[in-house]
């Protein structure tokens, strides 16, 4: 994107924000004016544990800066999105137009995130996505005011497709819930797997959050593929892994997936998860000083172990710190704040990363293997992997 077109977009963003009434008058920016963060996350249901880790780790990152952003105190306004896509835009609008938050933050479910992206486009609100891998958010629906600190669904899936093809496996079945995240993840795996000579024998889906897996497991057993790639998370991942093992399938058909299949779920999955291999932008045993510091701090604050969701929440906090310190707490200075975020290098527990032109992390994707209650680092599956950002006019 040219400098001229970029300036045009940013001027348009500012004009849109003023027209919609989103930007509060830039008067007192001192100690009396508090920054309002709107956290729209799943605080109940299948993804509740994920939302909780994102929330608490984000607050930890800001607490480590004295609880302030750019010298200003912070108010946290939370809203349970219930992982319900039809309500996504309405609830995001409540935070933006009703509560007038300075930055909208969310969410986990890609379907809900789509509604948040729409509100960000309509209002000019600043949006940071701390988990949802919805490809369009940094692809066809990208925008100067939309950032992501996690991953695109394509990234870990593409990496696992390369790993699987490198093992010499030729026939695969992919399985997930019938929603955007699952289909995009399966598509990323298939892209890499078929490019290296593999074939997708069958795509299997069931409605979210249905966990009646037995009919599909029976179908997998009849197909007898070389490998099964599965995208599930939270409570659904727990049940799928346990059911897959109970069916005796791991003995003849390896199960792989993106790291969400085993992240934050290992205690509940028990022996069924042992030996499972996944790919993700985080792993246990990375042996990075930054990761060790973060894990100790999160365990002390939250009284539980950190996982990838906590890392993503923490890095969302770090991005907020970098940008708002750069504009001295003036959240109304949107073009300058956006520029500060774009230039940020995040010293993450996952390893340092920068943001692409579409505002998605450019990051290493790791191959991990379950051992006990850890997703142990095995190797770098793909170095500095950038999402292709298909359809993004900023890229």
Sine and cosine of phi, psi and omega as CSV:
sin_phi,cos_phi,sin_psi,cos_psi,sin_omega,cos_omega
0.00,0.00,0.72,-0.70,-0.02,-1.00
-0.96,0.29,0.35,-0.94,0.04,-1.00
-0.89,0.46,-0.58,0.81,0.00,-1.00
-0.90,0.44,-0.75,0.66,-0.03,-1.00
-0.92,0.40,-0.54,0.84,0.03,-1.00
-0.91,0.42,-0.68,0.73,0.03,-1.00
-0.89,0.45,-0.61,0.80,0.02,-1.00
-0.89,0.46,-0.69,0.72,0.01,-1.00
-0.89,0.46,-0.70,0.71,-0.05,-1.00
-0.93,0.37,-0.59,0.81,0.07,-1.00
-0.91,0.42,-0.64,0.77,0.04,-1.00
-0.90,0.44,-0.63,0.77,0.03,-1.00
-0.88,0.48,-0.71,0.70,0.00,-1.00
-0.90,0.43,-0.66,0.75,0.00,-1.00
-0.91,0.42,-0.66,0.75,0.03,-1.00
-0.88,0.48,-0.69,0.72,-0.02,-1.00
-0.88,0.48,-0.67,0.75,0.00,-1.00
-0.92,0.40,-0.67,0.74,-0.03,-1.00
-0.89,0.46,-0.58,0.82,-0.03,-1.00
-1.00,0.07,-0.14,0.99,-0.01,-1.00
0.98,0.19,0.26,0.96,-0.07,-1.00
-0.95,0.30,-0.66,0.75,-0.10,-1.00
-0.98,0.19,0.84,-0.55,0.08,-1.00
-0.94,0.33,0.51,-0.86,0.04,-1.00
-0.82,0.57,0.72,-0.69,-0.06,-1.00
-0.99,0.10,0.99,0.17,0.07,-1.00
-0.97,-0.26,-0.85,-0.52,-0.09,-1.00
-0.87,0.50,0.89,-0.46,0.04,-1.00
-0.94,-0.33,0.22,0.98,-0.04,-1.00
-0.98,0.20,-0.38,-0.93,-0.10,-0.99
-0.89,0.46,-0.44,0.90,-0.07,-1.00
-0.96,0.27,-0.42,0.91,-0.03,-1.00
-1.00,0.00,0.92,-0.40,-0.05,-1.00
-0.99,-0.11,0.57,-0.82,0.07,-1.00
-0.99,0.13,0.75,-0.66,-0.02,-1.00
-0.97,-0.25,0.87,-0.49,0.07,-1.00
-0.96,-0.28,0.80,-0.60,0.03,-1.00
-0.98,-0.17,0.94,-0.33,-0.03,-1.00
-0.99,-0.13,0.96,-0.29,0.02,-1.00
-0.95,-0.31,0.99,-0.16,-0.15,-0.99
-0.67,-0.75,0.26,-0.97,0.09,-1.00
-0.98,0.20,0.95,-0.31,0.04,-1.00
-0.98,-0.21,0.08,1.00,0.08,-1.00
-0.53,-0.85,0.27,-0.96,0.08,-1.00
1.00,0.08,-0.29,-0.96,-0.11,-0.99
-0.81,0.59,-0.62,0.79,-0.11,-0.99
-0.97,-0.22,0.28,0.96,-0.09,-1.00
-0.86,0.51,-0.68,0.74,-0.02,-1.00
-0.90,0.44,-0.56,0.83,0.00,-1.00
-0.92,0.38,-0.73,0.68,0.01,-1.00
-0.88,0.47,-0.62,0.78,0.00,-1.00
-0.90,0.44,-0.67,0.74,0.00,-1.00
-0.92,0.38,-0.63,0.78,0.05,-1.00
-0.88,0.48,-0.74,0.67,-0.02,-1.00
-0.85,0.52,-0.81,0.59,-0.12,-0.99
-0.93,0.36,-0.55,0.84,0.01,-1.00
-0.96,0.27,-0.57,0.82,0.08,-1.00
-0.88,0.48,-0.72,0.70,0.01,-1.00
-0.90,0.44,-0.55,0.83,0.04,-1.00
-0.88,0.47,-0.71,0.70,-0.02,-1.00
-0.86,0.50,-0.64,0.77,0.00,-1.00
-0.97,0.24,-0.59,0.81,0.06,-1.00
-0.87,0.50,-0.57,0.82,0.02,-1.00
-0.93,0.36,-0.21,0.98,0.09,-1.00
-0.97,-0.23,0.42,0.91,-0.01,-1.00
0.98,0.18,0.26,0.96,0.02,-1.00
0.97,0.23,0.25,0.97,-0.06,-1.00
-0.81,-0.59,0.41,-0.91,0.11,-0.99
-0.85,-0.52,0.90,-0.43,-0.04,-1.00
0.86,0.51,0.52,0.85,0.02,-1.00
1.00,0.08,0.01,1.00,-0.04,-1.00
-0.95,-0.31,0.60,-0.80,0.09,-1.00
-0.91,0.41,0.36,-0.93,-0.10,-0.99
-0.85,-0.52,0.71,-0.71,0.17,-0.99
-0.96,-0.30,0.74,-0.67,0.04,-1.00
-0.97,-0.26,0.87,-0.49,0.05,-1.00
-0.93,-0.36,0.90,-0.44,-0.10,-0.99
-0.96,-0.29,0.55,-0.83,0.02,-1.00
-0.58,-0.82,0.82,-0.58,0.02,-1.00
-0.97,0.24,0.88,-0.48,0.01,-1.00
-1.00,0.07,-0.14,0.99,0.06,-1.00
0.84,0.55,0.27,0.96,-0.05,-1.00
0.78,0.63,0.66,0.75,-0.08,-1.00
-0.90,-0.44,0.99,-0.10,-0.09,-1.00
-0.80,0.60,-0.66,0.75,-0.02,-1.00
-0.86,0.51,-0.38,0.92,-0.02,-1.00
-0.99,-0.12,0.00,1.00,-0.11,-0.99
-0.86,0.50,-0.80,0.60,-0.04,-1.00
-0.91,0.42,-0.66,0.75,-0.01,-1.00
-0.87,0.49,-0.69,0.72,-0.04,-1.00
-0.96,0.29,-0.59,0.81,0.07,-1.00
-0.90,0.43,-0.63,0.77,0.03,-1.00
-0.89,0.45,-0.58,0.81,0.04,-1.00
-0.87,0.49,-0.69,0.73,0.00,-1.00
-0.93,0.37,-0.65,0.76,-0.07,-1.00
-0.97,0.24,-0.81,0.59,-0.10,-0.99
-1.00,0.03,-0.52,0.85,0.01,-1.00
-1.00,0.09,-0.85,0.53,-0.02,-1.00
-0.99,0.13,-0.24,0.97,0.01,-1.00
0.79,0.61,0.79,0.61,0.04,-1.00
-0.94,0.35,0.48,-0.88,0.04,-1.00
-0.98,0.22,-0.58,0.81,0.02,-1.00
-0.67,-0.74,0.74,-0.67,0.06,-1.00
-1.00,-0.09,0.75,-0.66,-0.08,-1.00
-0.78,-0.63,0.84,-0.54,0.05,-1.00
0.28,-0.96,0.29,-0.96,0.06,1.00
-0.57,-0.82,-0.43,-0.90,0.02,-1.00
-0.99,-0.12,-0.79,0.62,-0.08,-1.00
-0.97,0.25,0.81,-0.59,-0.03,-1.00
-0.89,0.46,-0.56,0.83,0.03,-1.00
-0.90,0.43,-0.63,0.78,0.06,-1.00
-0.94,0.34,-0.64,0.77,0.00,-1.00
-0.86,0.51,-0.55,0.84,0.03,-1.00
-0.87,0.50,-0.64,0.77,0.06,-1.00
-0.92,0.40,-0.60,0.80,0.02,-1.00
-0.92,0.39,-0.63,0.78,0.04,-1.00
-0.89,0.46,-0.65,0.76,0.03,-1.00
-0.87,0.49,-0.71,0.70,0.01,-1.00
-0.89,0.45,-0.64,0.77,0.03,-1.00
-0.88,0.48,-0.66,0.75,0.04,-1.00
-0.92,0.39,-0.67,0.74,-0.08,-1.00
-0.94,0.34,-0.53,0.85,-0.14,-0.99
-0.93,-0.36,-0.27,0.96,-0.11,-0.99
0.99,0.16,0.16,0.99,-0.01,-1.00
-0.89,0.46,0.58,-0.81,0.11,-0.99
-0.97,0.24,0.80,-0.60,-0.04,-1.00
-0.82,-0.58,0.77,-0.64,0.14,-0.99
-0.87,-0.50,0.82,-0.58,-0.01,-1.00
-0.99,-0.16,0.91,-0.41,-0.07,-1.00
-1.00,-0.05,0.04,1.00,0.06,-1.00
-0.43,-0.90,-0.89,0.45,-0.21,-0.98
-0.69,0.73,0.81,-0.59,-0.07,-1.00
-1.00,0.02,0.19,0.98,-0.03,-1.00
-0.67,0.74,0.92,-0.39,-0.12,-0.99
-0.89,0.46,-0.59,0.81,-0.04,-1.00
-0.89,0.45,-0.43,0.90,-0.05,-1.00
-0.87,0.50,-0.57,0.82,0.09,-1.00
-0.88,-0.48,0.38,0.92,0.06,-1.00
-0.85,-0.52,-0.90,-0.45,-0.08,-1.00
-0.88,0.47,-0.46,0.89,-0.01,-1.00
-0.97,-0.24,0.34,0.94,-0.01,-1.00
-0.90,0.44,0.32,-0.95,0.03,-1.00
-0.31,-0.95,0.37,-0.93,-0.01,-1.00
-0.84,0.54,-0.47,0.88,-0.07,-1.00
-0.99,-0.14,0.15,0.99,-0.05,-1.00
-0.90,-0.43,0.83,-0.56,-0.03,-1.00
-0.77,-0.64,0.41,-0.91,0.08,-1.00
-0.71,-0.70,0.67,-0.74,-0.01,-1.00
-0.93,-0.37,0.19,0.98,-0.11,-0.99
-0.91,-0.41,-1.00,0.06,-0.15,-0.99
-0.17,-0.99,0.28,-0.96,0.29,-0.96
-0.99,-0.16,0.47,-0.88,0.00,-1.00
-0.83,0.57,-0.48,0.88,-0.02,-1.00
-0.91,0.41,-0.61,0.80,-0.20,-0.98
-0.88,0.48,-0.89,0.46,-0.01,-1.00
-0.92,0.39,-0.49,0.87,0.00,-1.00
-0.93,0.37,-0.71,0.70,0.02,-1.00
-0.87,0.50,-0.67,0.74,0.01,-1.00
-0.88,0.47,-0.67,0.74,0.01,-1.00
-0.93,0.36,-0.54,0.84,0.09,-1.00
-0.87,0.49,-0.65,0.76,0.04,-1.00
-0.93,0.38,-0.65,0.76,0.03,-1.00
-0.88,0.47,-0.73,0.69,-0.04,-1.00
-0.89,0.45,-0.70,0.72,0.02,-1.00
-0.90,0.43,-0.57,0.82,0.02,-1.00
-0.92,0.39,-0.33,0.94,0.06,-1.00
-0.99,0.15,-0.11,0.99,-0.03,-1.00
1.00,0.04,0.12,0.99,0.05,-1.00
-0.95,0.30,0.67,-0.74,-0.08,-1.00
-0.90,-0.44,-0.43,0.91,-0.09,-1.00
-0.84,-0.55,0.81,-0.59,-0.05,-1.00
-0.75,-0.66,0.48,-0.88,0.21,-0.98
-0.90,-0.43,0.69,-0.72,0.06,-1.00
-0.91,-0.41,0.59,-0.81,-0.08,-1.00
-0.59,-0.81,0.61,-0.79,0.03,-1.00
-0.21,-0.98,0.01,-1.00,0.23,-0.97
-0.95,0.32,0.41,-0.91,-0.04,-1.00
-1.00,0.05,0.96,0.27,0.05,-1.00
-0.48,-0.88,0.09,-1.00,-0.17,-0.99
-0.82,0.57,-0.74,0.67,-0.07,-1.00
-0.87,0.50,-0.70,0.71,-0.02,-1.00
-0.90,0.43,-0.69,0.73,-0.02,-1.00
-0.93,0.36,-0.62,0.78,0.03,-1.00
-0.93,0.38,-0.64,0.77,0.03,-1.00
-0.90,0.44,-0.74,0.67,0.02,-1.00
-0.87,0.49,-0.59,0.81,0.03,-1.00
-0.92,0.40,-0.63,0.78,0.03,-1.00
-0.91,0.42,-0.68,0.73,0.06,-1.00
-0.87,0.49,-0.74,0.68,-0.05,-1.00
-0.89,0.46,-0.61,0.79,-0.01,-1.00
-0.85,0.53,-0.76,0.66,-0.01,-1.00
-0.96,0.28,-0.65,0.76,-0.07,-1.00
-0.91,0.42,-0.71,0.71,-0.03,-1.00
-0.97,0.26,-0.49,0.87,0.03,-1.00
-0.89,0.45,-0.46,0.89,0.00,-1.00
-0.98,-0.19,0.35,0.94,0.13,-0.99
0.99,-0.16,0.01,1.00,0.00,-1.00
-0.99,0.12,0.18,-0.98,0.01,-1.00
-0.71,-0.70,0.71,-0.71,0.09,-1.00
-1.00,0.03,0.94,-0.34,-0.05,-1.00
-0.96,0.29,-0.58,0.81,-0.06,-1.00
-0.32,-0.95,0.61,-0.79,0.16,-0.99
-0.95,-0.30,0.83,-0.56,-0.04,-1.00
-0.89,-0.45,0.74,-0.67,-0.02,-1.00
-0.68,-0.73,0.47,-0.88,0.16,-0.99
-0.63,-0.77,0.43,-0.90,-0.09,-1.00
-0.88,0.47,0.62,-0.79,0.10,-1.00
-0.97,0.23,0.70,-0.71,-0.01,1.00
-0.97,-0.23,0.61,0.79,0.00,-1.00
-0.81,0.59,0.69,-0.72,0.01,-1.00
-0.81,-0.59,0.45,0.89,0.08,-1.00
-1.00,0.04,0.99,0.12,-0.16,-0.99
-1.00,0.07,-0.27,0.96,-0.21,-0.98
-0.83,0.56,-0.72,0.70,0.01,-1.00
-0.86,0.51,-0.59,0.80,0.00,-1.00
-0.96,0.28,-0.57,0.82,0.07,-1.00
-0.91,0.41,-0.60,0.80,0.06,-1.00
-0.89,0.45,-0.64,0.77,0.03,-1.00
-0.92,0.40,-0.65,0.76,0.05,-1.00
-0.86,0.50,-0.69,0.72,0.00,-1.00
-0.87,0.49,-0.57,0.82,-0.01,-1.00
-0.97,0.24,-0.50,0.86,0.01,-1.00
-0.97,0.25,-0.58,0.82,0.00,-1.00
0.82,0.57,0.84,0.55,0.02,-1.00
-0.96,0.28,0.15,-0.99,0.07,-1.00
-0.97,0.26,-0.46,0.89,-0.08,-1.00
-0.38,-0.93,0.49,-0.87,0.13,-0.99
-0.89,-0.45,0.77,-0.64,0.08,-1.00
-0.95,-0.31,0.83,-0.55,-0.09,-1.00
-0.81,-0.58,0.73,-0.69,0.12,-0.99
-0.92,-0.39,0.96,-0.26,0.16,-0.99
-0.60,-0.80,0.33,-0.94,0.02,-1.00
-0.55,-0.83,0.27,-0.96,0.06,-1.00
0.87,0.50,-0.63,-0.77,-0.05,-1.00
-0.88,0.48,-0.55,0.84,0.04,-1.00
-0.91,0.42,-0.62,0.78,0.04,-1.00
-0.91,0.42,-0.62,0.79,0.02,-1.00
-0.86,0.52,-0.77,0.63,-0.07,-1.00
-0.94,0.35,-0.63,0.77,-0.02,-1.00
-0.89,0.46,-0.74,0.68,-0.02,-1.00
-0.89,0.46,-0.66,0.75,0.02,-1.00
-0.92,0.39,-0.67,0.75,0.01,-1.00
-0.93,0.38,-0.61,0.79,0.02,-1.00
-0.88,0.48,-0.69,0.73,0.02,-1.00
-0.93,0.37,-0.67,0.74,-0.01,-1.00
-0.88,0.47,-0.48,0.88,0.02,-1.00
-0.98,0.19,-0.09,1.00,0.02,-1.00
0.98,0.22,0.20,0.98,-0.08,-1.00
-0.94,0.34,-0.56,0.83,-0.03,-1.00
-0.86,0.52,-0.35,0.94,-0.02,-1.00
-0.91,0.42,-0.50,0.86,-0.06,-1.00
-0.82,-0.57,-0.34,0.94,-0.06,-1.00
-0.78,-0.63,0.97,-0.24,0.00,-1.00
-0.86,0.51,0.62,-0.78,0.07,-1.00
-0.95,-0.32,0.79,-0.61,0.06,-1.00
-0.73,-0.68,0.13,-0.99,0.03,-1.00
0.00,-1.00,0.00,-1.00,0.18,-0.98
-0.94,0.33,0.27,-0.96,-0.13,-0.99
-0.88,0.48,-0.30,0.95,-0.02,-1.00
-0.91,0.42,-0.31,0.95,0.03,-1.00
-0.90,0.44,-0.48,0.88,-0.08,-1.00
-0.78,-0.63,-0.02,1.00,-0.03,-1.00
-1.00,0.09,0.82,-0.58,-0.01,-1.00
0.97,0.24,0.17,0.99,-0.10,-0.99
-0.79,-0.61,-0.07,1.00,-0.19,-0.98
-0.90,0.44,-0.61,0.79,-0.01,-1.00
-0.88,0.47,-0.67,0.74,0.01,-1.00
-0.96,0.27,-0.50,0.86,-0.01,-1.00
-0.97,0.23,-0.48,0.88,0.07,-1.00
0.87,0.50,-0.63,-0.78,-0.07,-1.00
-0.88,0.47,-0.42,0.91,-0.06,-1.00
-0.88,0.48,-0.44,0.90,-0.06,-1.00
-1.00,-0.02,-0.20,0.98,-0.12,-0.99
-0.87,0.50,0.77,-0.63,0.02,-1.00
1.00,0.04,-0.13,0.99,0.00,-1.00
-0.91,0.42,0.64,-0.77,0.03,-1.00
-0.94,-0.34,0.70,-0.72,0.01,-1.00
-0.64,-0.77,0.24,-0.97,0.06,-1.00
-0.84,-0.54,0.67,-0.74,-0.03,-1.00
-0.28,-0.96,0.18,-0.98,0.00,-1.00
-1.00,0.06,0.22,0.98,0.06,-1.00
-0.50,-0.87,0.45,-0.89,0.00,-1.00
-0.41,-0.91,0.38,-0.92,0.13,-0.99
-0.98,0.19,0.63,-0.77,0.04,-1.00
0.99,0.14,0.49,0.87,0.03,-1.00
-0.94,0.34,-0.32,0.95,0.03,-1.00
0.86,0.51,0.67,0.75,0.07,-1.00
-0.95,-0.31,0.75,-0.66,0.02,-1.00
-0.80,0.60,-0.63,0.77,-0.01,-1.00
-0.89,0.45,-0.62,0.78,0.01,-1.00
-0.92,0.38,-0.67,0.75,0.00,-1.00
-0.89,0.45,-0.66,0.75,0.03,-1.00
-0.89,0.45,-0.71,0.71,-0.02,-1.00
-0.90,0.44,-0.73,0.68,-0.03,-1.00
-0.86,0.52,-0.69,0.73,0.00,-1.00
-0.90,0.43,-0.67,0.74,-0.03,-1.00
-0.93,0.38,-0.66,0.75,-0.02,-1.00
-0.93,0.37,-0.67,0.74,0.02,-1.00
-0.88,0.48,-0.64,0.77,0.01,-1.00
-0.91,0.41,-0.64,0.77,-0.06,-1.00
-0.99,0.16,-0.65,0.76,-0.13,-0.99
-0.98,-0.20,-0.22,0.98,-0.02,-1.00
0.90,0.45,0.54,0.84,0.09,-1.00
-0.38,-0.93,0.22,-0.97,-0.03,-1.00
-0.96,0.28,0.48,-0.88,0.07,-1.00
-0.98,0.18,0.39,-0.92,0.12,-0.99
-0.61,-0.79,-0.13,-0.99,-0.07,-1.00
-0.89,0.46,-0.53,0.85,-0.01,-1.00
-0.93,0.38,-0.62,0.78,0.08,-1.00
-0.91,0.42,-0.66,0.75,0.03,-1.00
-0.86,0.51,-0.70,0.72,-0.02,-1.00
-0.92,0.40,-0.62,0.79,0.08,-1.00
-0.90,0.44,-0.68,0.74,0.00,-1.00
-0.88,0.47,-0.68,0.73,-0.02,-1.00
-0.95,0.31,-0.45,0.89,0.15,-0.99
-0.90,0.44,-0.68,0.73,0.08,-1.00
-0.88,0.48,-0.66,0.75,0.01,-1.00
-0.90,0.43,-0.62,0.79,0.03,-1.00
-0.92,0.40,-0.66,0.75,0.07,-1.00
-0.86,0.52,-0.70,0.71,0.00,-1.00
-0.87,0.50,-0.75,0.66,-0.05,-1.00
-0.86,0.50,-0.71,0.71,-0.05,-1.00
-0.96,0.30,-0.74,0.67,-0.09,-1.00
-0.97,0.26,-0.47,0.88,0.16,-0.99
-0.92,0.39,-0.58,0.82,-0.01,-1.00
-0.92,0.40,-0.46,0.89,0.01,-1.00
-0.94,-0.33,0.31,0.95,0.04,-1.00
0.82,0.58,0.62,0.78,0.09,-1.00
0.99,0.15,0.08,1.00,-0.03,-1.00
-1.00,0.06,1.00,0.04,-0.03,-1.00
-0.92,0.39,-0.27,0.96,0.04,-1.00
-0.98,0.19,-0.23,0.97,0.01,-1.00
-1.00,0.09,0.93,0.38,-0.19,-0.98
-0.87,0.50,-0.76,0.65,-0.01,-1.00
-0.85,0.53,-0.66,0.75,0.00,-1.00
-0.93,0.36,-0.61,0.79,0.01,-1.00
-0.92,0.39,-0.68,0.73,0.05,-1.00
-0.87,0.49,-0.69,0.73,0.01,-1.00
-0.89,0.45,-0.64,0.77,0.03,-1.00
-0.90,0.44,-0.66,0.75,0.04,-1.00
-0.91,0.41,-0.66,0.75,-0.02,-1.00
-0.89,0.46,-0.55,0.84,-0.05,-1.00
-1.00,0.02,-0.12,0.99,-0.11,-0.99
-0.93,0.38,0.64,-0.77,0.21,-0.98
-0.93,-0.36,0.89,-0.45,-0.09,-1.00
-1.00,-0.02,0.85,-0.52,0.05,-1.00
-1.00,0.09,0.99,0.14,-0.16,-0.99
-1.00,0.00,0.44,-0.90,0.16,-0.99
-0.86,0.52,-0.40,0.92,0.02,-1.00
-0.99,0.17,-0.17,0.99,-0.16,-0.99
0.91,-0.42,0.48,-0.88,-0.06,-1.00
-0.87,0.49,0.61,-0.79,0.09,-1.00
-0.57,-0.82,0.37,-0.93,0.10,-0.99
-0.88,-0.47,0.08,-1.00,0.02,-1.00
-0.96,-0.27,0.62,-0.78,0.05,-1.00
-0.96,0.29,0.07,-1.00,0.03,-1.00
-0.89,0.45,-0.39,0.92,0.03,-1.00
-1.00,-0.03,0.05,1.00,0.07,-1.00
0.97,0.24,0.56,0.83,0.08,-1.00
-0.89,-0.45,0.60,-0.80,-0.02,-1.00
-0.86,0.51,0.69,-0.72,0.20,-0.98
-0.99,-0.15,0.93,-0.37,-0.26,-0.97
-0.50,-0.86,0.37,-0.93,0.10,-0.99
-0.95,0.30,0.63,-0.78,0.11,-0.99
-0.93,-0.36,0.80,-0.60,-0.13,-0.99
-0.98,-0.21,0.56,-0.83,0.22,-0.98
-1.00,0.00,0.77,-0.63,-0.02,-1.00
-0.81,-0.58,0.37,-0.93,0.05,-1.00
-0.68,-0.73,0.74,-0.68,-0.04,-1.00
-0.95,0.32,0.80,-0.60,0.10,-0.99
-0.65,-0.76,0.94,-0.34,-0.08,-1.00
0.92,0.39,-0.84,-0.54,0.02,-1.00
-0.96,-0.27,0.39,0.92,-0.02,-1.00
-0.86,-0.52,0.57,-0.82,0.22,-0.98
-0.99,-0.11,1.00,0.08,-0.18,-0.98
-0.95,0.31,0.72,-0.70,0.09,-1.00
-0.85,0.53,0.75,-0.66,0.08,-1.00
-0.93,-0.36,-0.78,0.63,-0.03,-1.00
-0.21,-0.98,0.12,-0.99,0.15,-0.99
-1.00,0.08,0.90,-0.43,-0.01,-1.00
-0.95,0.30,-0.71,0.70,0.06,-1.00
-0.59,-0.81,0.77,-0.64,-0.03,-1.00
-1.00,0.08,0.69,-0.72,0.11,-0.99
0.69,0.72,0.84,0.54,-0.06,-1.00
-0.99,0.15,0.83,-0.55,0.04,-1.00
-0.97,-0.26,0.68,-0.73,0.08,-1.00
-0.91,0.41,0.61,-0.79,-0.02,-1.00
-0.92,0.39,-0.26,0.97,0.07,-1.00
0.78,0.63,0.74,0.67,-0.06,-1.00
-0.89,0.46,0.80,-0.60,0.02,-1.00
1.00,0.00,-0.10,1.00,0.00,-1.00
-0.98,0.19,0.85,-0.53,-0.04,-1.00
-0.99,0.17,-0.16,0.99,0.06,-1.00
-1.00,0.06,-0.35,0.94,-0.12,-0.99
-0.99,0.16,0.00,0.00,0.00,0.00
